Amino acid sequence: MTHTARRIGRTFALVLPVVLVLSGTLAVTSVPWAGRNSEARMLTASSENVSVRAKSSAPHELLRDKLLAELQEKDPGTALTHLQREVEASPSLAGHCMSIARALGRAAVAHYGPTRAQAYSRPVCDTSFAAGVYQQAQGS
């Protein structure tokens, strides 16, 4: 019984994303523009014609982008302090704190080098900044 349920779960895990992507693609393939001659003009979804990526709109992505810019302008310590304050002010960001801190760690290595970046490390988000520094240092 458990084996069958597991197999069904795996099948859904593989098939569901494909179905969602295809149905979403088909839904936006052709959308009539509002206007006088709306029948003649159609919007066709195509990745070939996209030149600029849309800005991220999720709060944690906006915060990450803001803190990465702050790291470049000031220093990683300032960015980490602001990350900690933002998470305390908005607990909904806590689930993303570790990934943001790792991104800051990787960016710090790219900007300051591994030794100097590690000097800014502190226990914000369960030492994820230090993990990002380590990962980036190993990759470079």
C-alpha positions as CSV (number, residue, x, y, z in Angstrom):
1,M,0.0,0.0,0.0
2,T,2.8,2.5,0.9
3,H,4.7,1.6,-2.3
4,T,1.6,2.4,-4.4
5,A,1.0,5.7,-2.7
6,R,4.6,6.6,-3.0
7,R,4.5,5.8,-6.8
8,I,1.4,7.9,-7.2
9,G,3.0,10.8,-5.4
10,R,6.1,10.6,-7.5
11,T,4.0,10.5,-10.7
12,F,2.0,13.7,-9.5
13,A,5.3,15.4,-8.6
14,L,6.6,14.8,-12.1
15,V,3.4,15.4,-14.1
16,L,1.8,18.3,-12.3
17,P,4.5,20.9,-13.0
18,V,4.5,20.0,-16.7
19,V,0.7,20.3,-16.9
20,L,0.7,23.6,-15.1
21,V,3.5,25.1,-17.3
22,L,1.8,23.9,-20.5
23,S,-1.7,25.1,-19.5
24,G,-0.2,28.5,-18.5
25,T,1.7,28.7,-21.8
26,L,-1.4,27.9,-23.8
27,A,-3.4,30.4,-21.8
28,V,-1.1,33.3,-22.7
29,T,-0.1,32.2,-26.2
30,S,-2.6,34.6,-27.8
31,V,-4.3,37.4,-26.0
32,P,-6.2,40.1,-27.9
33,W,-5.2,43.6,-27.2
34,A,-7.9,46.1,-26.1
35,G,-8.5,48.7,-28.7
36,R,-10.3,49.6,-31.9
37,N,-8.7,47.0,-34.1
38,S,-8.4,44.3,-31.4
39,E,-9.0,41.4,-33.9
40,A,-6.0,42.3,-36.0
41,R,-3.5,42.6,-33.1
42,M,-2.5,39.7,-31.0
43,L,0.1,39.2,-28.3
44,T,2.1,36.0,-28.8
45,A,4.1,34.7,-25.8
46,S,7.7,34.0,-26.9
47,S,10.9,33.9,-25.0
48,E,12.8,35.0,-28.1
49,N,11.3,38.4,-28.0
50,V,11.9,39.1,-24.3
51,S,14.8,41.5,-23.9
52,V,14.5,42.6,-20.3
53,R,13.7,40.3,-17.3
54,A,10.9,41.5,-15.1
55,K,11.9,42.7,-11.6
56,S,11.4,40.3,-8.8
57,S,8.4,41.1,-6.9
58,A,8.4,38.8,-3.9
59,P,9.3,40.7,-0.6
60,H,12.2,38.4,0.2
61,E,13.6,38.9,-3.4
62,L,13.3,42.7,-3.1
63,L,15.0,42.6,0.3
64,R,17.8,40.4,-1.0
65,D,18.4,42.8,-4.0
66,K,18.3,45.8,-1.7
67,L,20.8,44.2,0.8
68,L,23.1,43.1,-2.0
69,A,23.3,46.7,-3.3
70,E,23.9,47.9,0.2
71,L,26.7,45.4,0.6
72,Q,28.4,46.9,-2.5
73,E,27.9,50.5,-1.4
74,K,28.8,50.1,2.3
75,D,29.9,46.8,3.8
76,P,28.6,43.3,4.6
77,G,28.2,44.2,8.3
78,T,25.7,46.9,7.5
79,A,23.8,44.6,5.2
80,L,23.7,41.8,7.8
81,T,22.4,44.3,10.5
82,H,19.6,45.4,8.2
83,L,18.8,41.8,7.4
84,Q,18.4,41.0,11.0
85,R,16.2,44.0,11.6
86,E,14.0,43.3,8.6
87,V,13.4,39.7,9.8
88,E,12.6,40.9,13.3
89,A,10.2,43.5,11.9
90,S,8.6,41.0,9.4
91,P,8.7,37.5,10.8
92,S,7.3,36.2,7.4
93,L,10.8,36.8,6.0
94,A,12.4,34.4,8.5
95,G,12.0,31.4,6.1
96,H,14.1,33.2,3.6
97,C,16.7,34.6,6.0
98,M,19.2,31.8,5.5
99,S,19.2,32.0,1.7
100,I,19.5,35.8,1.8
101,A,22.4,35.6,4.2
102,R,24.1,33.0,2.0
103,A,23.7,35.2,-1.0
104,L,25.3,38.1,1.0
105,G,28.2,35.8,1.9
106,R,28.8,34.9,-1.7
107,A,28.6,38.5,-2.8
108,A,31.0,39.5,0.0
109,V,33.6,37.1,-1.2
110,A,33.2,38.3,-4.8
111,H,33.6,41.9,-3.6
112,Y,36.1,41.7,-0.7
113,G,37.8,38.3,-1.1
114,P,37.3,35.3,1.2
115,T,39.5,36.5,4.1
116,R,38.1,39.9,4.5
117,A,34.5,38.7,3.8
118,Q,34.8,36.1,6.6
119,A,35.8,38.9,9.0
120,Y,32.2,40.3,8.7
121,S,30.6,36.9,9.6
122,R,28.2,36.8,12.6
123,P,25.4,34.6,13.7
124,V,22.6,36.1,11.6
125,C,20.2,33.5,10.3
126,D,22.1,30.5,11.8
127,T,25.6,31.4,10.4
128,S,24.3,31.3,6.8
129,F,26.5,34.3,5.9
130,A,29.6,32.2,6.8
131,A,28.3,29.3,4.8
132,G,27.9,31.5,1.8
133,V,31.5,32.8,2.2
134,Y,32.7,29.3,2.5
135,Q,30.8,28.1,-0.6
136,Q,32.0,31.0,-2.7
137,A,35.6,30.6,-1.5
138,Q,35.6,26.9,-2.4
139,G,34.2,27.7,-5.9
140,S,36.7,30.4,-6.7
